[in-house]
Amino acid sequence: MRFLSNAHSHTIHCDGKNTAAEMIEKARVLGFTSLGFTDHGEQGFEFAYSMDEAREAAYLEEMRTLQQQTDDLRIWVGVEEDIIASAEVKIRHRQQLDYVISSSHYVHNPDGTPAQLNGEWVAIDGGSAMLRSYVDERMDGDGLALAKHYYDVFSAGIRQAKPDIIGHFDLIRKNAVKANLFDEKDPAYRRIALDALESVRGIGILEINTGAMARGYMETPYPTLELLGAWREMGGQVTITSDCHNAEYLSFGFDTAMKMLCRAGYRRVLRLGSGDQLWQDERVVLLRG
């Protein structure tokens, strides 16, 4: 089965490389039945990466227009919302948008604000050298402590936000090797990640995100096969996304993701609906040859 949809797509309204129209045209070429836009929502800082309120309004206006004008492809309008976003912003997103992806991209201070080091924001998926310096200076060099901090903050944010989709759950793996943070096969790390996943049981759909594969950072999607299997055992549902920032890679790695689903024991996968229902339930079928 070809997976003919993507619920996690970025445009030039934030840090994407293509216009929404260009993304739609690529989706048509691929034979997609639906496409969801999820530019990075307002978070109050790093505006080169995320929208502010005015840009969000312009984004929403354009996407709703495209939604009405596109007859051959079902368009859904969402947002990727960092858990750092204010309660006011989160309320607005749920009132104005079709769905929300919750993600965690930053290291947080004890008071919940995003952490800085030497005047720069410390991103979980940013430069590995910056992350290593932060761990050395603020966490006594303990990368596993950073992993625990990341999962504690993210899982608490998911429980509070109750998103439609949980975004790249184990994003911290991106810099685990380069920043020498931890061994992802270490039982201590695996326990931290599994406990965090268990704590959000029943909340949202877990995405199998191939974005880091498309950009050459990783060879496998988020999350790991182990976490995928655990989510299935919890009765959780999944969707496949490319976290697309470049239309060329709109369906990148979808075959790999489908193989992982099969290995994890899934028989059903969700994709954005082609009609009035947000989600469409489909059988997992592994293509051969």
C-alpha positions in Angstrom: 0.0 0.0 0.0 1.3 3.5 -0.9 0.7 6.0 1.8 -1.0 8.9 -0.1 -1.1 11.7 2.5 1.0 13.8 4.8 -0.1 15.5 7.9 3.1 17.4 8.8 4.1 19.9 6.1 5.9 23.3 6.3 5.9 26.2 3.9 7.6 29.6 3.5 5.3 30.9 6.2 7.8 29.5 8.6 11.1 27.7 7.8 9.9 25.7 4.8 11.4 26.1 1.3 8.2 26.0 -0.8 5.0 27.8 -1.2 1.8 26.0 -0.3 0.8 25.9 -4.0 4.1 24.2 -4.8 3.5 21.6 -2.1 0.0 20.9 -3.4 1.3 20.4 -6.9 3.9 17.9 -5.6 1.1 16.1 -3.7 -0.8 15.8 -7.0 2.2 14.4 -8.8 2.5 11.7 -6.0 -1.2 10.9 -6.3 -2.0 12.1 -2.8 -5.6 12.0 -1.6 -5.1 14.5 1.2 -2.5 17.0 2.5 -2.1 18.8 5.8 -0.2 22.0 6.4 1.4 22.6 9.8 3.7 25.5 9.9 5.4 26.3 13.2 3.0 28.3 15.3 3.5 31.3 17.4 5.8 30.8 20.4 7.1 34.3 21.1 10.8 34.0 20.0 13.0 32.7 17.1 10.7 34.3 14.5 12.9 33.1 11.6 11.8 29.6 12.5 8.2 30.2 13.7 5.3 32.5 12.9 4.2 35.4 15.0 0.5 36.3 15.4 0.3 38.4 12.2 2.1 35.7 10.1 -0.2 33.1 11.6 -3.2 35.1 10.5 -1.8 35.4 7.0 -1.1 31.7 6.9 -4.6 30.8 8.0 -6.1 33.1 5.4 -4.1 31.6 2.6 -4.6 28.0 3.7 -8.4 28.4 4.1 -8.5 29.9 0.6 -6.5 27.0 -0.9 -8.7 24.6 1.0 -11.8 26.0 -0.7 -10.2 26.2 -4.1 -8.7 22.8 -4.3 -11.2 20.2 -5.5 -9.0 17.3 -6.5 -7.0 17.0 -3.2 -8.4 17.4 0.3 -6.5 20.1 2.2 -6.4 20.2 6.0 -5.1 23.3 7.9 -3.2 22.6 11.1 -0.2 23.9 13.0 2.9 22.5 14.7 2.7 23.9 18.2 5.7 23.9 20.5 4.7 23.1 24.1 6.4 26.4 25.0 3.5 28.3 23.4 1.2 30.2 25.8 -2.2 29.0 26.9 -3.8 31.8 25.0 -2.1 30.7 21.7 -3.1 27.1 22.3 -6.7 28.1 22.8 -6.6 30.1 19.5 -5.1 27.2 17.6 -7.9 24.9 18.7 -10.5 27.4 17.8 -9.2 28.2 14.4 -7.5 25.1 13.0 -8.4 21.6 11.9 -5.8 19.9 14.0 -2.7 20.5 16.1 0.7 18.7 16.3 2.5 19.1 19.7 6.3 19.1 19.7 9.1 20.0 21.9 12.1 21.6 20.3 13.9 23.3 23.2 15.7 22.7 26.5 13.6 24.3 29.3 14.6 26.1 32.4 13.0 25.0 35.7 10.4 27.8 35.4 9.3 26.4 32.0 11.0 29.1 29.8 13.3 28.1 27.0 16.9 27.8 28.0 19.7 30.0 26.6 23.5 29.6 26.6 25.7 32.5 25.7 22.7 34.4 24.4 21.5 31.6 22.1 18.4 29.4 22.4 19.3 25.8 23.2 17.4 23.6 20.8 17.1 19.8 21.2 17.4 19.4 17.5 19.9 22.3 16.9 23.7 22.2 16.8 25.2 19.3 18.7 28.1 21.4 20.0 25.7 23.8 21.6 23.7 21.0 23.2 27.0 19.3 24.5 28.1 22.6 26.0 24.8 23.1 27.8 25.0 19.6 29.2 28.6 20.2 30.4 27.9 23.6 31.9 24.4 23.1 33.4 23.9 19.4 33.9 27.4 18.3 35.1 28.0 16.5 31.8 25.2 14.1 32.3 23.5 13.5 28.9 21.1 11.0 30.3 19.9 13.7 32.7 19.1 15.8 29.7 17.1 13.0 28.2 15.1 12.6 31.4 14.5 16.4 31.4 13.4 16.4 27.8 10.9 13.5 28.2 9.5 14.8 31.5 8.9 18.3 30.0 7.5 17.0 26.7 5.2 14.4 28.2 3.8 16.9 30.7 3.2 19.3 27.8 1.4 16.6 25.9 -0.9 15.8 28.8 -1.7 19.5 29.2 -2.2 20.3 25.5 -3.9 17.1 24.4 -2.9 17.4 20.7 -4.3 15.6 17.8 -0.8 14.4 16.9 2.4 13.8 19.0 5.3 15.2 17.0 8.7 13.3 16.6 8.4 11.9 20.1 12.1 10.9 20.6 13.6 14.0 18.8 16.4 14.0 21.3 17.9 11.0 19.4 19.0 13.3 16.6 22.0 14.6 18.6 22.5 11.6 20.9 25.6 10.4 19.0 27.1 13.6 17.8 26.8 15.3 21.2 27.8 12.1 23.0 24.7 12.3 25.2 23.7 8.7 25.7 23.6 5.3 24.1 20.0 4.8 22.9 20.4 1.1 23.5 21.2 1.7 27.2 18.5 0.2 29.3 18.4 3.4 31.5 17.6 5.6 28.5 15.1 3.1 27.1 13.3 3.0 30.4 13.1 6.8 30.5 11.6 7.0 27.0 9.2 4.1 27.6 7.9 5.6 30.9 7.3 8.9 29.1 5.4 7.2 26.4 3.3 5.3 28.9 2.5 8.6 30.6 0.8 9.9 27.5 -1.2 6.8 26.7 -4.5 7.5 25.1 -3.6 11.1 24.1 -3.3 11.8 20.4 -1.9 10.0 17.4 1.8 9.1 17.3 3.5 10.2 14.1 6.2 8.1 12.4 8.3 11.0 11.3 10.8 10.6 8.4 12.0 14.2 8.4 15.5 13.6 9.8 16.0 10.8 7.2 15.1 13.2 4.3 17.6 15.8 5.7 20.4 13.2 6.1 20.6 13.2 9.9 19.3 9.7 10.6 18.7 6.4 8.9 15.4 5.6 10.6 12.3 7.5 11.5 11.2 8.8 14.9 10.3 7.0 17.1 12.3 3.8 17.5 10.8 0.4 16.7 10.7 -0.4 20.4 8.6 2.7 21.2 6.3 2.0 18.2 5.7 -1.5 19.5 5.0 -0.2 23.0 2.5 2.3 21.6 0.7 -0.5 19.8 0.5 -2.5 23.0 -1.1 0.5 24.7 -3.7 0.6 22.0 -2.3 3.7 20.4 -2.8 4.8 16.8 -0.2 6.0 14.3 0.2 8.0 11.1 3.1 8.4 8.8 4.5 11.9 8.2 7.6 13.4 6.4 7.8 16.6 8.4 8.3 18.1 5.0 10.3 21.4 4.6 11.0 20.7 0.9 8.4 19.6 -1.6 10.9 17.2 -3.2 10.8 15.1 -0.1 7.1 15.1 0.6 6.8 11.3 0.7 10.4 10.6 1.6 10.9 7.4 3.6 7.3 6.3 3.6 8.2 2.8 2.5 10.7 2.5 5.4 8.0 3.7 7.8 5.5 1.2 6.5 8.1 -1.6 7.0 8.6 -0.5 10.6 4.8 -0.6 11.2 4.7 -4.1 10.0 7.6 -5.1 12.2 6.0 -3.5 15.2 2.8 -5.5 14.6 0.5 -2.8 13.3 -2.4 -3.8 11.1 -4.0 -0.3 10.8 -2.6 3.2 10.0 -4.4 6.5 10.0 -4.1 9.1 7.2 -5.8 12.5 6.8 -9.2 11.9 5.3 -10.2 12.7 1.7 -13.7 13.8 2.8 -15.3 15.4 5.8 -13.7 13.1 8.4 -10.2 14.2 9.7 -8.9 10.7 9.8 -9.2 7.7 7.5 -8.3 4.3 8.9 -6.5 1.9 6.5 -4.9 -1.5 6.6 -1.1 -1.8 6.8 0.0 -3.6 3.7 3.7 -4.1 3.0 4.5 -3.8 -0.7 6.8 -6.5 -2.1 9.3 -6.3 -4.9 
